[in-house]
Structures are given as structure tokens and as C-alpha cells.
């Protein structure tokens, strides 16, 4: 089962990650900050999907 998120949920997650990492990314331009946060959210979603699949395979 793949966990899909809505566009609103993704934007919310991007906002939360940007807030958490603000101190670490403030030296980057706005454009690079947006790219990095987008990449972080994508990696996070991909990791969750992998872990869900692993868990499902162990649960049979």
C-alpha cells in the first residue's frame, strides 16, 4: 500500500520542514531553499513508502 499525499498535505509538510530547518538553510537563496525543502519532502515520502512495503512483507 503506497501512502499518497494530497497537494495540500505536501505543502503543509514543506512548510513544517522549512520551519524546522530554517537555521540551517537561511544562507541559501530562496530558490535553493525551495528546491532543498522539496527534495527533503520527496525523500521523506519515498522512505515512508519503502518502510510501509517492508512492514507489509513482514506481516504476512
C-alpha positions as CSV (number, residue, x, y, z in Angstrom):
1,X,0.0,0.0,0.0
2,X,1.6,3.2,-1.1
3,X,0.9,6.3,1.0
4,X,-0.3,9.1,-1.3
5,X,-0.5,12.6,0.0
6,X,-2.6,15.5,-1.3
7,X,-1.0,18.7,-2.7
8,X,-2.3,20.5,0.4
9,X,-0.6,17.9,2.7
10,X,2.6,18.2,0.8
11,X,2.6,22.0,1.0
12,X,1.9,21.7,4.8
13,X,4.8,19.3,5.2
14,X,7.1,21.6,3.1
15,X,6.2,24.5,5.4
16,X,6.9,22.5,8.5
17,X,10.3,21.2,7.2
18,X,11.2,24.7,6.1
19,X,10.5,25.9,9.6
20,X,12.4,23.1,11.3
21,X,15.5,23.6,9.0
22,X,15.3,27.4,8.8
23,X,18.5,28.0,10.7
24,X,20.4,25.5,8.5
25,X,19.2,26.8,5.1
26,X,18.9,30.5,5.7
27,X,22.2,31.1,3.9
28,X,20.8,29.7,0.7
29,X,18.8,31.8,-1.8
30,X,15.0,31.5,-1.7
31,X,15.1,29.4,-4.8
32,X,17.6,26.9,-3.4
33,X,15.7,26.7,-0.1
34,X,12.6,25.8,-2.0
35,X,14.4,23.2,-4.0
36,X,16.0,21.7,-0.9
37,X,12.8,21.5,1.0
38,X,11.0,19.9,-2.0
39,X,13.8,17.3,-2.1
40,X,13.5,16.7,1.6
41,X,9.8,16.1,1.4
42,X,10.2,13.8,-1.6
43,X,12.9,11.8,0.2
44,X,10.7,11.6,3.3
45,X,7.7,10.3,1.3
46,X,9.8,7.8,-0.5
47,X,11.3,6.5,2.8
48,X,7.9,6.1,4.3
49,X,6.7,4.2,1.3
50,X,9.7,1.8,1.5
51,X,9.1,1.2,5.2
52,X,5.4,0.5,4.6
53,X,6.3,-2.1,1.9
54,X,8.9,-3.7,4.2
55,X,6.4,-3.8,7.1
56,X,3.7,-5.4,4.8
57,X,6.1,-8.1,3.7
58,X,6.9,-9.0,7.3
59,X,3.3,-9.0,8.3
60,X,2.0,-11.9,6.2
